[in-house]
């Protein structure tokens, strides 16, 4: 929904458009934009045929959106609800915008319903709310990393979703989590080897590169411990109701489908 083209790059396909494009067998993707969403809304619900571009109307909509919260967001979230309502796909997965925008998007139907008391617009927002606020049909999955600021933003986002919308949080995914290099016993051995005497002996025997290995291992383990403390804080805040899935750091330079496959396998193993 953010229009960065990351989805097409991840699946190694040409840039996506508003019309659904097949990326893999049984997998389709599309990119949202205001003008095409408005065009489809007018065609489906207002019954207005549009043959020319509606750029000026879309710009007018942007102007109205500054004064009326929820107007612009309702087009994007309405398209998603429509696809789910019509059962065009077995599962609709949305690569949503950043945490600062997602609350306004999923809360747009409520905002519009409060503004419009009667008429077809209110009726349409009602079925959108029914789709979004049914935990059996819709859930937000928050993706974070084991760092202080992302974890704090995740906790704040879940709180806002709970207080400002009726959309349930289905789970949290912690991405790029560093694995433990050593078991508890191995960590004790490494600590002893890292002392001045044993370390000097290893350098003398194996060469100066041993220093680099020890420094890299110490730095990685320190980062892992810091990340683990942030994830522990996240777990405590989530409680037992919201699952936390761990995706390890992949340590690869590859991109595209290979990365998608590896991440999918990690999620499968977690589930």
N, C-alpha and C positions, 0 to 999 in steps of 0.2 A: 504493500500500500504506500510505501515511501518513495517509490519510483526510482530507486537507485540502480536497478538492474541486477541486483545481487542474485536473484532467483534464477534468471536465465544463465548467468555466469556459472552458478553452482551446478546446473544440469547441462551445461555446454550446449545451449540452444540459442537461436537468434533472439534478439530483444523481444519481450512479450508485448502484447497489445491488449486492449480491452476485451476483444473477442478471445475466447478460450483457445489455447494452443496446446496440442498434445506434445508433451515432453518425453514421456516414456509410455510403454503399454499401460493402460488404465491410470495414467497420471496426466492431468491437464493443469495448465497454469494461465493466469491472466494478470494484467496490471491495471490498477484502478486509476481513474482520472475523473475530475469533476464534470467536464463537458460531456463525455460519453455516458456517465452515470445519469446526468440530467436528461440527456436525449432519450435514454432507455426508460427513465421514469415517466417522462411526458408521453412516450409512445404506449407504455403498458397501462398506466393508470389514468392519465388525462385524455388519452386517445387522440393526441395531436400528432399527425404525421410530419416529420421534419426531413426535408430533402437537402437543405443547405446546412453549412456550419452554423453553430449557435454560440460562437465565441463571445459576441457582445452580451448575450444573455448570461453566459457563464461569468463574465466579468461583473455584470450587475449582481449576480448571486454572491460573488465575493464581497461586494460592497455591502449588501444586506447582512451578510454573515458577521460583519464587524459589529453590528448593532443588535443582532438577534442570534445569541449563542445556540448552536445545535443545527442551524440551517444547512451549513456546508457539510457537517459531519454526517447528517442524516442520509445524504446521497450515498456515501461510501458504505456505511453500515447497513443501509437499506438494501443495497445490492447483495451484500453477503447474506442477510436474512432471507432475501427472496430466493437465492440459490438453495439455501437450506430448506426453506418452506416447500419449494417445488420438487425437492428430491432429485435434482439433476445429477447429483454426485453422491457416492456412498459416504464420503467424508469431506468437509470443507475445512481446510487449514489456511489460516490467515497469517501472513508475515506482517504483523501490525507495526504501527509507528512507535516511536520512542515512548517511554513511560510518561512523559509530560503531555502527550496527546491522546493516549489510549483511553483514559477515563472520560474525556469529552466525547470521544467517538461512541463508546458503548453506552454512554449516558445520554446520547442525543435524542433517542425516542422519548425518554422521560421529559427532557427539556422542552421538546416540541409539544408534547401532550399538555404540559403546564401552560404553554402559551396559547394553544388553540383548544377551546372548550368544546366546540361542536364541529361537525362536518366530516368529509371523507379523509382529510389529513389526519385528524385525530383517530379515526378508525384504522388507518394504515399504520400509525405508530403503535397502536394497541397490539396488533399481531406481531410487530417487530419486538415489542417488549416481551411478548409470550415466548418467542423464539430465544431471545437473549437471556432471559431470566429463568429458563427451565434448565436446571443443572444436568438433566439427563440428555440435553441436546447441545448445550453450549458451556464452555469453560475456558477461562484464560490460563494459559501456561506462561509463566514469567521466567525469562532466561536471564541469568546473572553470572558473575564470575566471583571467585573467592578473594575479593578485595573489599576494603572498608567502605568506600563510597558506593559501589554497585550493590553491596548487601544492604546498606542503609536505604538506598533508593528502592530496593525491592520490598523491604519491610514497609516503607511509607506508601508504596503503590498498592500493596495488598490492603493496607488500612483504608486508603481512599476508595478502592473498589468496593470494600465492604460497607463503607459509610455513605458513599455518594451514588452507588449503582446497586442493582440487584443481580449483577452477573457474578457467578461463582468462580473461585480460583480452583482450577483442576489440579495444579501442581506447580512446582518450581524446579527448573533445570539449572544446575550449577555447571557451567562449562569451563573447560581448560583448567581442571583441577590437577595439580601435580601429584603424582603417585609417591608413596613412601619408598625411599631408596633402600632403607634397612629395616629389618625387624628390630624388636627391642634389644635382643642379644647382639645383633650385628651393629647396632648403633653404639653399644657400649664398647665393642671392639674397635670401631672406627674412632671413637673418642680417645681411646688409649693410643692408637696408632698416630693420631694427630698431635700428640704431645711432642715436645722438642726432640727428645732422644730417639724414639722409634721412627719419627718422621725423617730425621737426619740420616738414619741408617738406610731407610728406604730410598732416599734421594741418592745416597752414595752408591747403592746397589743398582737401582733401576734408572737413574738419570734425573735431570732437573724437571722433566715433564711431570714427575710425581707431585710437585708443588701445585701445578695447574690443576691436576685431578683433585687434590684435596681442597683447593679453593673453590672449584666448581661444585663439588659435592657438598661442602659446608654451606655455600650460598643457596643451592637448591633446597637443601634440607631446612634452612632457616626460612625461606620463602614458603615452603610447604607447611611448616608449623604455624606461620602467621596466617596463611590461607585457611588452615584447619580451624583456627580460633574464630575466624569470621564466619565460617560455615556452622560452627557450633552455636554461635550467637543466632544465626538464621534458623537453625533447627529448633532452638528454644522458643523463638518467636512463633514459628509455624505450628508447633505442637504436633499432635498425632493426626490431626484431621487433614492436613495438606501434605502430600508426599513430596520428598526432595530426591530428585534423580541426579546422579553424579556422572558427568562426562569427563573422562581424563584428558589431559593434554596429549595431543597426538604426536608431537615432535616430528612433523613431516613438512616438507616444502611444497608438496603437491596441492593442487586446487581442483575444483570441479567435482565430477561424479565420484572420484575416489574418496574425497573427503566426506561427501554426503553418505556414501556407503559405510565408511568407518564410524561416523557419528550415529547412523541408524543402527549399526550393530551394537554400539555401546548402549544406546537407549533400550534395545531389545534385551540385552543382558540384564540391565537394571530392572526392567519390568518383569 
